[in-house]
């Protein structure tokens, strides 16, 4: 199974990286970014291993998520494979996940 990243999810990872690069160190930023990418590898073999993302059920697109550290990696199955749609910081208010700017 192939894993694809939406532009939005890629931008979220860049934002996370830049935040930690500025506020911690490049080493910490790289470690967090690599952990996020590594966490998605299990989806190649087990695409339904994540839990259903209840806050996105109203979209009826089958969104699921994995948790890695403080981040929810939100994905859905598409005909081409697995599409990572968002990387959401779980320390935020959960209602923000439904913000129209977060749609992919």
N, C-alpha and C positions, 0 to 999 in steps of 0.2 A: 504494500500500500504506500502511495506517495503522499508526502506531507507538503502542503502549500501554506504560505503565510499571506494573509490579506495585507494590503498597504497599511491599514489602520493598526493591525497587530504589530507589524514591523515598526511603525512609528512609536508605539507604546514601549517596545523593547529599547528603541533608541533613546527615548525619554528617560527610561529607568537607568540605562547605561550612563547617560550624561549627568543625571542627578548624582549617582554614586561616584562618578569620576571627579566631579566638582566637590562634593561634600564628604567624600571618604578618600578614595584613591583609585587610580586606574586599575590596580590589581583587584581590588574589591569589585569594581564595576565589571571587569572581565569575568570574575568568578560567578557573579550573579547572572550575567547574560548567558554564560556557558551552561549554568545549571538549568535555566529556563529552556534553552534549546535541547539539552540532553533529556529533560523530562518528557519531551514529545516523542522520543524514539520508541517508546513502548506502544505508541499508537499505530506504528507500522504493522505490528503483529496482532495487537489487541485493540482495535479501534473503539470498542465499546467498554473499555476498562474504566473510563471516567464516569462520574455520577452525572445524572441529568441536572442541567442548570435550570432550576425552578423559576428563577426570575425572568428567564427568556422563553418559557414554555408558550406564552401567548403568541409568539412568532411562528409556532408550529414548524420549526426547522430542525428539531432534534439536537439542539445545543447541549453539549456535555462539557465537563471541565475536569482538569487535573489540578492539584494543589502542589505548588513548589515554593517552599519558604512562605513569604508573605503574598504570593501571587497565585491567582487563579488563571490558568491557561484555558481559555474557552475555545471550543472547536465544534465542528459539525462535519458529518460525512457528506461528501458531494460525489458526483459520478466519477470525477477524476481522482478521488482519494479522500484525504482529510484536510479540511481547511481550518487553520487556526485563525479565529476571527478577532480575538482580543486577549490581552494580558492585563488583568485587573488587579490592582493592589487591594488586598482584602482588609487593609486598615482604613479604607474609605467607607463612607456610608453606602451600604449595599444598593440603595435606591439609585445611585449614580450609574449603575450598570445599564439602566434603561434610558439614560440621557440620549436624546436624538442624535447628538454628535458622536455617539459611540456605535451607531449602527454601521454594519458592514454590508 
